[in-house]
Amino acid sequence: LAAACLVLSHVMIAALLIIPVALWWAHLWRETGDRRRFAMASIHAGVLTLLLTAYYWLPAAVEKPYTQFSARVGDYYADHFLGFSQLVRSPWGFGFDLPGAAYDQMSFELGDAQWVVVLASAGLLALRVWRRSERDTRRLLGVLLGTFAASVYFALPQGGWLYSLLRHAVVVDLPWKWLSVGVFCIATLAAIGLAGLGRTPRRQWGAAMLLVAMAVHGNRNYVRVGGRDEASDVAYWASDSTSNDYGEYTPVGFDPDACSAGDAAFVTITGESATDLIERRSNAVRFVADVGSNTATIAARVLWYPGWRADIDDAPALLERYAGRIAVTVPRGRHVVSLAFGETSVRRSADALSFAALLYVALALGRYTWRRRRLFPARRRSPG
């Protein structure tokens, strides 16, 4: 359930956690006594995660070729890799991450406190290995340091091969997003290091306060970000733009630059016709078409996408595409044309898979609760 919630919350974050989850799984697999049972349980959890989230990722994967997503965002990561020196020391800026490390207007420095924790943890791991002591701590340190190293590696150009593999399933547009995983590992390493100082509160508090002071000093410029904002709040409120700055969800064949808000609602491509709008909603359009020729092909100001269907006088009609928009061929005479957006066979199948998986989880939880109550009946309180 936790893995399913992670996928549903943000598929890109789920992709970033592939490496740390794999390393943690390997750690647990080494620690468990029954590795075969652990592997089968992991496969069961993985399949269940895919089924629970099928209603989300399956239609997205199947319908992705109908959009310009790959063409506009697929290789975006290639211009935004970092140089290792930027992680150690890079000047502060209040701009954007621009193509090419030399032109970045923001800092990607991890911070002195973070590097101190990484180096101290590496030293602690080396000491534990040399003394052959605290095997559990050694493995935990190894997993966290390995995950940190992986997060740095995939933020550099050398890790570009992973993005080429992932782009078929999910796009990670900015490689430096891996640093969020690395910072989490650093925080956990700091907690392990402080706990390893023994039961002397003074040393633990002293080290913790020193790290906090170093972190606050290294991030002191954050408090000035709001004051350097180039746009006012009024400008943001007045803007009608969205977060899809690249038009990646634009249907294939549609050119946004060739249209405007003042375009006609309907355009007769072939034949002779006059149209009159009856109703228009986000997922439905109805209009009257008076056709003077044998047939007329009419294009609506609606982007074509799987799920749209057309009816002429409540009878199914063939839906066509014209420059990325919906078009319908209407016979001679006066007709009512309806365009409606609904489910597809892929979406229905994905919904059914997720519903079946959810039902399975509910039954499994019910069975577990029933068995637990039978094995551990609640004690009744005696009167008085």
Secondary structure as the mmCIF struct_conf table of DSSP 4:
data_model
#
loop_
_struct_conf.conf_type_id
_struct_conf.id
_struct_conf.beg_label_comp_id
_struct_conf.beg_label_asym_id
_struct_conf.beg_label_seq_id
_struct_conf.end_label_comp_id
_struct_conf.end_label_asym_id
_struct_conf.end_label_seq_id
HELX_RH_AL_P HELX_RH_AL_P1 ALA A 2 SER A 9
HELX_RH_AL_P HELX_RH_AL_P2 VAL A 11 LEU A 16
TURN_TY1_P TURN_TY1_P1 LEU A 17 LEU A 17
HELX_RH_AL_P HELX_RH_AL_P3 ILE A 18 GLU A 31
BEND BEND1 GLY A 33 GLY A 33
HELX_RH_AL_P HELX_RH_AL_P4 ARG A 35 LEU A 52
TURN_TY1_P TURN_TY1_P2 THR A 53 THR A 53
HELX_RH_AL_P HELX_RH_AL_P5 ALA A 54 GLU A 63
HELX_RH_3T_P HELX_RH_3T_P1 LYS A 64 TYR A 66
STRN STRN1 THR A 67 THR A 67
BEND BEND2 GLN A 68 GLN A 68
HELX_RH_AL_P HELX_RH_AL_P6 PHE A 69 VAL A 73
TURN_TY1_P TURN_TY1_P3 GLY A 74 ASP A 75
HELX_RH_3T_P HELX_RH_3T_P2 TYR A 76 ASP A 79
HELX_LH_PP_P HELX_LH_PP_P1 PHE A 81 GLY A 83
HELX_RH_AL_P HELX_RH_AL_P7 PHE A 84 VAL A 88
BEND BEND3 PHE A 94 GLY A 95
BEND BEND4 PRO A 99 GLY A 100
HELX_RH_3T_P HELX_RH_3T_P3 ALA A 101 TYR A 103
BEND BEND5 MET A 106 MET A 106
HELX_RH_AL_P HELX_RH_AL_P8 ASP A 112 ARG A 131
TURN_TY1_P TURN_TY1_P4 ARG A 132 ARG A 132
HELX_RH_AL_P HELX_RH_AL_P9 ARG A 135 TYR A 153
TURN_TY1_P TURN_TY1_P5 PHE A 154 ALA A 155
BEND BEND6 LEU A 156 LEU A 156
HELX_RH_3T_P HELX_RH_3T_P4 PRO A 157 GLY A 159
HELX_RH_AL_P HELX_RH_AL_P10 GLY A 160 LEU A 166
TURN_TY1_P TURN_TY1_P6 ARG A 167 ALA A 169
HELX_RH_3T_P HELX_RH_3T_P5 PRO A 175 TRP A 178
HELX_RH_AL_P HELX_RH_AL_P11 LEU A 179 ALA A 195
TURN_TY1_P TURN_TY1_P7 GLY A 196 LEU A 197
BEND BEND7 ARG A 199 ARG A 199
HELX_RH_AL_P HELX_RH_AL_P12 PRO A 201 GLY A 218
TURN_TY1_P TURN_TY1_P8 ASN A 219 ASN A 219
HELX_RH_3T_P HELX_RH_3T_P6 ARG A 220 ARG A 224
TURN_TY1_P TURN_TY1_P9 VAL A 225 VAL A 225
HELX_RH_3T_P HELX_RH_3T_P7 GLY A 226 ARG A 228
BEND BEND8 GLU A 230 ALA A 231
HELX_RH_AL_P HELX_RH_AL_P13 ASP A 233 ALA A 238
BEND BEND9 SER A 243 SER A 243
TURN_TY1_P TURN_TY1_P10 ASP A 245 TYR A 246
TURN_TY1_P TURN_TY1_P11 GLU A 248 TYR A 249
BEND BEND10 THR A 250 THR A 250
STRN STRN2 PRO A 251 PRO A 251
TURN_TY1_P TURN_TY1_P12 VAL A 252 GLY A 253
HELX_RH_3T_P HELX_RH_3T_P8 PRO A 256 ALA A 258
TURN_TY1_P TURN_TY1_P13 ALA A 261 GLY A 262
BEND BEND11 ASP A 263 ASP A 263
BEND BEND12 ALA A 265 ALA A 265
STRN STRN3 PHE A 266 THR A 270
BEND BEND13 GLY A 271 GLY A 271
STRN STRN4 SER A 273 ARG A 281
TURN_TY1_P TURN_TY1_P14 SER A 282 ASN A 283
STRN STRN5 ALA A 284 LEU A 303
TURN_TY1_P TURN_TY1_P15 PRO A 306 GLY A 307
STRN STRN6 TRP A 308 ILE A 312
TURN_TY1_P TURN_TY1_P16 ASP A 313 ASP A 314
STRN STRN7 ALA A 315 ALA A 317
STRN STRN8 LEU A 319 TYR A 322
TURN_TY1_P TURN_TY1_P17 ALA A 323 GLY A 324
STRN STRN9 ARG A 325 PHE A 341
HELX_RH_AL_P HELX_RH_AL_P14 SER A 345 LEU A 375
BEND BEND14 PHE A 376 PHE A 376
HELX_LH_PP_P HELX_LH_PP_P2 PRO A 377 PRO A 383
#
